[in-house]
Amino acid sequence: QVRLVESGGGSVQAGGSLRLSCAVSGYTYNTYQMGWFRQAPGKEREGVAGIVGSGSDWTTLRYAESVKGRFTISKDNAKNTLYLQMNSLKPEDTAMYYCAADFKGGSLLDGDKYNAWGQGTQVTVSS
Protein backbone atom coordinates (compact mmCIF):
# COMPACT_ATOMS: atom_id res chain seq x y z
CA GLN A 1 0.00 0.00 0.00
CA VAL A 2 1.34 3.41 -0.95
CA ARG A 3 1.46 6.20 1.63
CA LEU A 4 1.34 9.87 0.65
CA VAL A 5 2.21 12.82 2.89
CA GLU A 6 1.82 16.39 1.64
CA SER A 7 3.68 19.42 2.97
CA GLY A 8 4.59 22.95 1.95
CA GLY A 9 1.26 24.68 2.27
CA GLY A 10 0.88 28.02 3.97
CA SER A 11 -0.42 31.56 3.70
CA VAL A 12 0.86 33.92 1.03
CA GLN A 13 -0.22 37.12 -0.61
CA ALA A 14 -1.53 37.22 -4.14
CA GLY A 15 1.29 37.01 -6.63
CA GLY A 16 3.41 34.91 -4.32
CA SER A 17 4.72 31.37 -4.72
CA LEU A 18 4.64 28.09 -2.84
CA ARG A 19 6.05 24.64 -3.56
CA LEU A 20 4.07 21.69 -2.34
CA SER A 21 5.71 18.34 -1.75
CA CYS A 22 4.20 14.88 -1.56
CA ALA A 23 6.42 12.25 0.03
CA VAL A 24 5.74 8.76 -1.26
CA SER A 25 6.45 5.63 0.75
CA GLY A 26 5.34 2.04 0.99
CA TYR A 27 4.41 0.05 -2.11
CA THR A 28 5.46 2.58 -4.73
CA TYR A 29 4.86 0.51 -7.86
CA ASN A 30 1.58 2.35 -8.42
CA THR A 31 3.04 5.85 -8.57
CA TYR A 32 3.80 5.96 -12.29
CA GLN A 33 0.80 8.25 -12.68
CA MET A 34 0.14 10.80 -9.98
CA GLY A 35 -1.90 13.92 -9.55
CA TRP A 36 -2.53 17.02 -7.48
CA PHE A 37 -6.06 17.99 -6.53
CA ARG A 38 -7.63 20.74 -4.48
CA GLN A 39 -10.86 21.40 -2.71
CA ALA A 40 -12.11 24.71 -1.40
CA PRO A 41 -14.88 24.95 1.21
CA GLY A 42 -18.27 24.45 -0.40
CA LYS A 43 -16.77 23.48 -3.74
CA GLU A 44 -16.17 20.21 -5.52
CA ARG A 45 -12.75 18.63 -5.71
CA GLU A 46 -10.79 19.89 -8.71
CA GLY A 47 -7.97 18.22 -10.58
CA VAL A 48 -5.03 20.62 -10.73
CA ALA A 49 -2.17 18.72 -12.38
CA GLY A 50 -1.23 15.21 -13.37
CA ILE A 51 1.97 13.47 -14.41
CA VAL A 52 2.79 10.21 -16.16
CA GLY A 53 6.33 8.95 -16.34
CA SER A 54 9.33 7.60 -14.47
CA GLY A 55 12.88 8.71 -13.91
CA SER A 56 13.77 11.80 -15.88
CA ASP A 57 11.66 10.90 -18.93
CA TRP A 58 8.36 12.54 -18.07
CA THR A 59 6.13 11.89 -21.01
CA THR A 60 2.80 13.41 -20.08
CA LEU A 61 1.79 16.42 -18.05
CA ARG A 62 -1.76 17.66 -17.64
CA TYR A 63 -2.99 20.89 -16.07
CA ALA A 64 -6.32 22.43 -15.31
CA GLU A 65 -6.97 25.50 -17.45
CA SER A 66 -7.15 27.64 -14.33
CA VAL A 67 -3.50 26.92 -13.43
CA LYS A 68 -1.80 26.56 -16.80
CA GLY A 69 1.28 28.75 -17.04
CA ARG A 70 1.38 29.24 -13.26
CA PHE A 71 1.72 25.75 -11.77
CA THR A 72 4.30 23.07 -12.59
CA ILE A 73 4.12 19.43 -11.54
CA SER A 74 7.28 17.36 -11.26
CA LYS A 75 8.59 14.23 -9.60
CA ASP A 76 11.95 13.24 -8.17
CA ASN A 77 12.12 9.45 -8.22
CA ALA A 78 15.36 9.37 -6.25
CA LYS A 79 13.61 11.17 -3.41
CA ASN A 80 10.22 9.50 -3.98
CA THR A 81 8.65 12.92 -3.94
CA LEU A 82 6.03 14.63 -6.08
CA TYR A 83 6.08 18.43 -6.30
CA LEU A 84 3.75 21.21 -7.30
CA GLN A 85 5.41 24.57 -7.89
CA MET A 86 2.78 27.28 -7.68
CA ASN A 87 3.60 30.77 -8.92
CA SER A 88 1.52 33.92 -9.39
CA LEU A 89 -0.92 32.67 -6.80
CA LYS A 90 -4.42 34.11 -6.73
CA PRO A 91 -7.02 34.22 -3.94
CA GLU A 92 -9.08 31.68 -5.91
CA ASP A 93 -6.22 29.18 -5.49
CA THR A 94 -7.07 28.99 -1.79
CA ALA A 95 -7.93 25.38 -0.98
CA MET A 96 -6.77 22.18 0.63
CA TYR A 97 -4.36 20.50 -1.75
CA TYR A 98 -4.03 16.72 -2.02
CA CYS A 99 -1.74 14.40 -3.94
CA ALA A 100 -3.04 11.13 -5.32
CA ALA A 101 -1.63 7.84 -6.66
CA ASP A 102 -2.69 4.29 -7.56
CA PHE A 103 -4.26 5.39 -10.81
CA LYS A 104 -7.05 3.26 -12.32
CA GLY A 105 -6.95 4.70 -15.83
CA GLY A 106 -8.80 7.48 -17.61
CA SER A 107 -8.28 11.19 -17.07
CA LEU A 108 -5.32 12.20 -14.90
CA LEU A 109 -7.41 15.07 -13.54
CA ASP A 110 -10.35 12.90 -12.45
CA GLY A 111 -10.09 12.23 -8.75
CA ASP A 112 -12.36 9.19 -9.03
CA LYS A 113 -9.55 7.46 -10.96
CA TYR A 114 -7.19 7.34 -7.97
CA ASN A 115 -7.24 4.98 -5.00
CA ALA A 116 -4.58 6.48 -2.74
CA TRP A 117 -4.69 9.95 -1.19
CA GLY A 118 -2.68 12.04 1.21
CA GLN A 119 -4.13 13.99 4.14
CA GLY A 120 -3.79 17.35 2.39
CA THR A 121 -1.99 20.63 2.97
CA GLN A 122 -3.75 23.99 3.23
CA VAL A 123 -2.95 26.85 0.86
CA THR A 124 -4.36 30.29 1.64
CA VAL A 125 -3.84 33.23 -0.71
CA SER A 126 -4.82 36.69 0.47
CA SER A 127 -5.53 39.66 -1.76
Disulfide bonds with the S-S distance in Angstrom:
Cys22-Cys99 2.01
